[in-house]
Amino acid sequence: MDKLQSIYELRNLLRQVEREVGLSHLTRVERDVLLAARSLCLTRENILVTDCIQSHPLLERVAPEVVQQAITRLLGLGLLLPAGKCMPGSYVVQWELVESLSRIG
């Protein structure tokens, strides 16, 4: 199997899993913000800082304003919440709500 076919099959499988998990209604950047958040939360006590999200390898080639738009939309959907007034630019992921998307979608 050639490499392009392998990449296609991996992407197709990823799309299927994203659909099953309920993430297909999100843009690619919004999904990448959530995936970056997941990997960062494994090491940073579940509080995300905008700078860490923007510098994550999944988002390093995305303009900061596009990442901020994705964060704003995720806030609007309730998937992210501000971490508190004393921590501007910091967020907490509502994992229960993210996980419930698979039951809805």
Secondary structure, DSSP 8 states (H G I E B T S, - for coil): --HHHHHHHHHHHHHHHHHHHT-TTS-HHHHHHHHHHHHHHTTTTTEEEHHHHHTSTTTTTS-HHHHHHHHHHHHHTTSEEE--TTSTTEEEE-HHHHHHHHHH-
